[in-house]
């Protein structure tokens, strides 16, 4: 692999889903050659576990031993994997030229003995790099890097409000055997991570495949570091199997031509189908490469539905994890019909919201079929040129919308440090203000001083601010919301703000105008 020698293994199950990258640091006795690290991957059980998980192993080769390995070796190994690993049978996400998507929120570092010492050093000096760390029979002796400023893996130049020391960044770690060092445990606990984020098993030691099985199935495969700030946020997520077999969602399918589209429907916690009759429907649309079992919890809509008990949520899946305007043109209408027939949702209060590629698809479908929706909220969408130049559609906003007579309120969200979306969406106003009877001169500001306060339920309200544009009657009809220190990610407060805005509106059946509820 490139300038850094690595041995890699790609699961035969890897496909268009984002893959978990396990960076495996073998003991010195194995780590000196590619043959050695390959042998260790098999003997330790990690190859079997990664195969079952549909992920990849990247195992660095260090001929001089881990004591002489550079501190940034793991990050360079990950970067090379992103550039070079190819999906089996090239079943990757369309637009990625057959390459695997080794997603940043799903990195795990695993080390044994001398390799565990190196992994522990990375964990102390670069805590935000990985979602999870597993150390077996080895721990770092020097914790002084914990007092250095975080390098903020997800945001290169955050605001002053986000400065943190490495020891203040929570990590998810499972310490095994002699890795259960008292000083290291105290260091990790001081960061104040979730209760599940630190495990200690001094009885688990050695190169035993059952150890890898426990680590992967009970811990690694459930940990994600959401890309929602400079150092991300640790979270526990469902496996694909738990998502599909659990009772949090009703899993349904709609057909379009010869293609089946799965979607997951969530009712407020504890609410029966009869009790949910007449609730509004929020359709939460994933971005490119984010299947519903990973995406469902990302933007906070499910939790907000449970809290407010005010709406139901549908999370649709696209073929190969990408939304294409032409191929998927009628899917949302089919989905709405199915939810209305099965659950009796309020057809006058249907709202669409999407992230990234899903945000662009939201704009495409909403401006093509505005009669389906009462309001919409696209998040972190790429540029118009990126969509039209990549085969995802011939337009971003339908050409007839801006000059048309269909009202459709828009709540547009983005992040100020988003390297994949557009951070300033002021240009979108030319498309969305006219049909809503709003003007640039009607701008108001909603921020933590007047709207996004803790009293109103906002946990990170200081990070979001909105420019809101009103119609001639003073009714807010378009919003541009920016989240501070936000990479290509999202926080739950954005969903709360979007719901407060969208839920104001309904569209009477057959009407080109919306009404305020």
Buried (B, 14 or more C-beta within 10 A) or exposed (E): BEEBBBBBBBBEBBBBBBBBBBBBBBBBEBBBBBEBBBBBBEBBBBBBBBBBBBBBBBBBBBEEBBEEBEEBBBBBBBBBBBEBBBBBEEBBBBBBEEBBBBBBBBBBBBBBBBBBBBBBBBBBBBBBBBBBBBBBBBBBEEBEBBEEEBBBBBBEEBEEEBEBBBBBBBBBBBBBBBBBBEEBBEBBEEBEBEEEBBBBBEEBBEBBBEBBBBBBBEBBBBBBBBBBBBBBBBBEBBBBEEBBEEEBBBBBEBEBEEEEBBBBBBBBEEBEEEEBEEBBBBBBBBBBBBBBBBBBBBBBBBBBBBBEBBBBBBBBBBBBBBBBBEBBBBBBBBBBEBBBEEBBBBBBBBBBBBBBBBBBBBBBBBBBBBEBBBBBBBBBBBBBEBBBEBEBBEBBBBEEBBEBEBBBBBBBBBBBBBEBBBEEBEEBBEBBBBBBBBBEEBBBEBBBEEBBEEEEBBEBBBBBBBBBBBBEEEBBBBBBBBBBBBBBBBBBBBBBBBBBBBBBBBBEEEEBEBEEE
